C-alpha cells in the first residue's frame, strides 16, 4: 500500500510540474514570453531547476537574466532583489539591477548600481562593461568612459578579444571628443 501511495505522489508531482512548465512555454497573460512563435521560452530551464531547488542562487540569477533579456523588468528586479536579500554583496545581481534601472530610464540609479558593484569588486568585468557603455552611450561622458574601458582592459588582459573591443570603444570616445565643438563640454549629463 505504501508503494502505491508513493507512486500517486510522484505522478502528482510530475503532473503538476509538467503542467506548470507547459503553461510557461505556452504562456498567457502579462507574464507570457515575448519570444517569436515557435521560439523556446528561455525561462523554462531555470524554472525547472528551481522546481528542484527553490533556493538555487544560480537558477534565480539565470531566471532573472532571462526576464531582463525579455524586457520583463519587474520580474527581473524581483528576482535580483531576492538574491540580494540573501547575499547583499552579490555583484552580479547588483550590476544587473543597474540594467533594470537603465531599462526603466533611471540613468542615475543605474550608475549607482554599477558603482556599488565596482566598490565591492573593482575588477568585476561585467560592471565595468556596463558602466563603460553607459558612460559612453547614455551620458556621453567620454573621459570617464575611457577610464572605465582602461580598467576593463586591465581586468580582462590587454591581449584578449574583449580588450580589443574595448580599445575600439576608446577610439570612438576619443573621436567623439575631438568632434565636439570647442565650447561644448566633453561630457553631457543625462537625466534620470
Buried (B, 14 or more C-beta within 10 A) or exposed (E): EEEEEEEEEEEEEEEEBEEBBEEBBEBEEEEBBEBEEEEEBBBBBBBBBBBEEEEBBEBBBBBBBBBBEBEBBEBBBEBBEBBBEEEEEBBBBBBBBBBBBBBBEBBEBBBBBBBBBBEBBEEBBBBBBBBBBBBBEBBBBBBBBBBBBBBBBEBBEEEEEBBEBBBEBBEBBEEBBEEBEEEEEBBEEBEB
